């Protein structure tokens, strides 16, 4: 491809609205163009890279025995009502009506559609197992699109769905997909880690995310220093320091705490550890007010809380909602609170003689004890894992935190969807049973965005060879010099004849602009034809994008294709 004819322009300056390095490079390199917040047009080079990613995915899915299908983006809302997920997805789900005023949604994922498809075509155990996949457009009305292609409202995704007769069959299908995912990421040149993950609105049992480590990642990851435990912070379990042993339960006592409205202020005022206090946090879950009690030195994991409440929308309560519930913010505790659903973390039920709010302004209670002084409607693990907490899987390990970008997710759905849709099969003895399902997703555009986010330098993108738009960036300097121009044209033809994909910068631009664009665009190998390379014959300079400035080599043009193949491998 000649750059003089290529659609799209590189930019000299960073776009003002880009919030990460990868986002800036996507725009500056002319790979994408924003149409609206979280909605992009993919320009030729981005599309070439995405097609390579798709081809790798297809090859590995086919090798694992999956069959490609294509399901509709527009889906009847009744499917989502039948699964119960219309409410769970909430405002993320795009709604519309057709000309007959029939309510429809734009699919953010396809569990409903594929389960409906399976129940129409699977009759007997002889029809199982099957694994269907597609590469399809998904739409989600994200509240905060960010980081270019990392979180968008319209995106391209590979989603696969396995159907089996039992849990053992699902386990086999799941393991095949896990291996296929490792193959995909390896072939795409991406170094990912697998972590335990929250299943969210998907439901089911086991869930595992594949994370590309990056400081700009929106996911917080936890790993243990002493064993192989790794999890998304939304799912992570931890072993925190027990509350101080204060002995037997003491008499309840009301104390004055003027203007003490935070745990830190209260602990300092009373000269106690924050772990000797109980904290109250207030939420609204699907229009129900929720009073949460947790030990003062811990924070609420809102994903765990939402799951404990059965999914749906969860948000912090407003000051007005807190007041309307009769709660005194800053001096609240579950002691004496009625007519409000009270959810407590396990930590609130352990230890003794806590300091907690008196539910009267500027007053607290000393020596508050679970069961004697208060009860809870639900007791669950909703504490957020923190740096330095102990690991629950081993005795000596501590938890470390890092950030990552999710590039894949696999779930064991079990029978959640098949039961909701009566997606049954007839067993060998004539009984009907629900199919066991798994689902497996990879964001194609997100994978491209994540690769750029994690593989770049100050000058631009450094594409992995397997997903680069082109193998070689050919630069012709001094194009007005007939010898250089003819040598560059000869090299262009030779490289393409050797099966290499070449981006040829034949523009009438300065050497500085051409080299700057070559670094910005980030093709794996740069070939340069110039007076310098031609000084001792018809030669070209080859340099890997990932190499240092002294790594360039001079080779005869007739040998350049062979040498380029060697370097790229």
Helices and strands as residue ranges (DSSP letters): G 3-5, H 21-28, E 32-36, E 39-42, H 44-63, E 67-68, E 74-76, H 77-83, H 85-89, G 90-92, E 94-97, E 103-106, H 111-121, G 125-127, E 130-139, E 154-164, H 167-187, E 192-196, G 200-202, E 207-213, E 219-224, E 230-232, E 253-256, H 263-270, G 274-276, E 278-285, E 288-295, H 302-308, E 314-316, H 319-324, E 341-345, G 346-349, E 354-357, E 363-368, E 378-380, E 399-414, H 416-420, E 424-426, E 432-434, E 436-443, H 444-454, E 456-457, E 460-461, G 465-467, E 472-476, H 482-497, E 502-505, H 511-521, E 525-529, E 539-544, G 549-551, E 553-556, H 557-568
